Amino acid sequence: MSETQAESDSYIQIENASTSRHYASGNIFVLGSECINTTIHSGGRVKIKWTLRVGEVYATLGADIHRAGSDSGTATFIEVPEDQIICIETAMKGTTIKVGSKTQV
């Protein structure tokens, strides 16, 4: 467990994330196979190479996620500002996306 004060234009690049919280003023990239039960707040772009399950993503400059949600329908939430885009290759049950004030379940 680490609590480090983030500097301006900080970014995070990790393999996997589980039961954790990640905050950065810049981009956050999860490059491994899983991002489970995790909260991500990014002042930049979020990229999750494989699966986001049971988590929350807030991305100021958009989000790219390979697969979001799960077969069981557990809650997964992704939010970006109105002028940004969420790209998801596969959205499973329980995935909620919010772009600006518009929400889609």
SULPE-V610728 format. One record per run of one state. SS is the DSSP state (hx for helix, st for strand, lp for the rest). FROM is the first residue (numbers start at 1). TO is the last residue. If there is no record, write none. Layout:
ss=SS from=FROM to=TO
ss=SS from=FROM to=TO
//
This chain:
ss=lp from=1 to=11
ss=st from=12 to=14
ss=lp from=15 to=16
ss=st from=17 to=24
ss=lp from=25 to=27
ss=st from=28 to=30
ss=lp from=31 to=33
ss=st from=34 to=42
ss=lp from=43 to=45
ss=st from=46 to=53
ss=lp from=54 to=55
ss=st from=56 to=59
ss=lp from=60 to=62
ss=st from=63 to=68
ss=lp from=69 to=75
ss=st from=76 to=80
ss=lp from=81 to=85
ss=st from=86 to=91
ss=lp from=92 to=94
ss=st from=95 to=99
ss=lp from=100 to=101
ss=st from=102 to=104
ss=lp from=105 to=105
//
